[in-house]
Amino acid sequence: MAHIAIEDGIPGILGPMKFRPETTKPLRELAEVLLRGPSTLSSAERETIAAFVSSRNDCRFCQLSHSAAAAEHLGGDDAHYALVDSVKSNFASADVSPKLKALLAIAGKVQQGGKHVTSDDIATARAQGATDLEIHDAVLIAAAFCMFNRYVDGLATWQPEDPAEYRPMGKLMAHSGYTRTQWEENEAV
């Protein structure tokens, strides 16, 4: 049961968004820019960073919904879900690019606290081909998802237990985005 009077049965961040809709638009717009806006990082890479940080924050809803979105951007089959899971469990040995590994290392440090990121972390990312914009966006995705994760879990929102329930959410996020104008209780952010 949520800590405040959020409507029952609305998963994760959607309950608080419905509770205080005036905050919904800027939160959705931020997610849209960070995860789907123009970038040299693919949406799959950015969703993977979001899922990774959410995993480290132990936010079930954000971790599973953004893992599903990342997998959907990659093709949506079980192998893509397994790839995203491997990033969350041990990104250093996952089958992703060295550049994404360097950005995940930075994102992981941001998740611990922004001052954990070092000049060496930035140099490593640049050596792997990361641009200043990509480094910026990895840091901002990590910081934003710390906020989103704490929003979801700090209010004790309801979160589906079955990981399969997150696949339709991921598909919707990957293909329809975050700034959808219609409000459906089954949507995911």
N, C-alpha and C positions, 0 to 999 in steps of 0.2 A: 504494500500500500504506500502510495506517495506521501511525502511529508506535508504536502499542501493539497488543497481540493482540486486536483486534476481529474478530469473525466476518466473513468475506468476504461481499460481496454485499448487505450491509444498508446502505441509503443514509443519508448525512448524520448527523443527530443520533441516529438510531435505533440505530446501532451502539454508541456510547458509553452510551446508555441501557440497552441490553441488557447491556453489560459491567459496569455499576455500577447495578443496578436500584433500589437504595435512594435514589438521587438522582432517579429518574424521576418519582415521584409529585409532589414539590414543583415540579419544573420544568414538568410538564404542568399542574398546578393554576395556576401563575403564568400560563402561556400562555392557559389557559381564561378566567381572570378578565380579563386584559388585552385579549384579542381577541374574546371572545364573551360576557362577563358583562354585566350591566345597565350601560347607558351611553347618554348622549345622542349619542355618536358611533356611527355604524353599524359593524357588524362589517367591512363593506367598507372604510370609512375607516381603521379600526384596522389591518386587514390590509395596506392600502396603505402606512401608515406603517412597518409591519414590513418590507415588501418594499423600500421606499425606503431605509431604513437598511441593510438587508442588501445592497442594490445598492452603496451607498456603501462598505460594508466588503468588497466583492468576494467575498461568500459565495454561491457559485452555488446551493447546495442551499437555503438559507433564502430567498434572493431569488426563485428560481423557484417554490418550493413555496408561499410566501406570496403571490406575484403570482397564482398559480393560485387560491388561496383567495379573494383579493380579487375577481378576475374572476368566480369562481363566485358569490360573494355578489351581484354586480351583474347576473347573468343567465347568465354562462358562455359567451357567444359570442365570436367573434373580435374584435368591436368592443370588448368589455370588456377583453380581453387587451391590445388596442392602447392603450386608455385608461390602464391600469396601466403599460404600457411608457412611455407619454408622461410620466407622473409621474416615473418613474425617470430618464428622460433630461433632462427640463427641467420641473420641477414648476411653475415660474412661468408657463409658457405652456400648461400642461395644462388640459383642460376639467373642472376640479374647482372647488368652491366657494372663494371668497376665504378663508373660515375654515380650510378644509383646507390651503390654500396657506400660511397663516400658521403653522399647526401643523407642517407639513412643514419650514418654515424653522427652527423651533425644534428639531425632531427632527434636522435636518441639523447644527445646531450642537452638540447633545448628542453626536452621533456623533463630532464632532471633539474634543470635550472639554466637560464640563459648564459650565465657566467661560466658554465662548464665548457662552452665552445671556445676552442683555442685557435690561435693563428696557425698552428700546425694542421688542425682539422680543415681550415679554409684552404691552406696550401695543398693539402692532399686532394681536396675536391677539385681545385683548379688544375692540378696535375692530371686528373682524370677527365678533364675537359669541361668541367662545370663552369658556367658563366656566372658573373655577379648576379644577374637576374635569377638564375636557377638556385643559387645559394640563398638569395633573399627569399625566394618563394618556399624553399624547403624549411627555412627558419620560420616563416610566417605560417605555413601549414601546420608545423609542429606546435607553435604557440597557440594558434586558433583551435586546434583540436584538444589541447589541454583545457582550454576554456569550454569547448563543446562537451568534452567528457565530464568535466566537473559540473556543468549545468545539468546534464542527464542524471548523473549519479548523485549529485548533491541534493537533488529533489526526490531521490529514490523512485524514479519513474519505472513503470512496468516495462519489462523487456522479455520478448519471447524466449523460451528455453531452447526450442528446436532450431539448430543452425539452418535447416532447410527453409525455415520461414523467412530468412533474410535474403534468399536468392531473388525473389520477386522485387524486394526493395532495391537490391543492387541493380537489377535490370532497369527499373524505373529511373533510378538516379543516373545511371550511365546513359540512357537514351533520352530522357526527358529533362534532366537537369534539376536544378535546385530552385529556380525562380518560377516554377509553375504557378499560374494564376488561380487555377481551381484548387479547392481544398477538399481533399479526400482523407478520411481518417486512416486509410491504409497506406498512405504515401510515406516515404522515408526521406529524411534529410541527409 
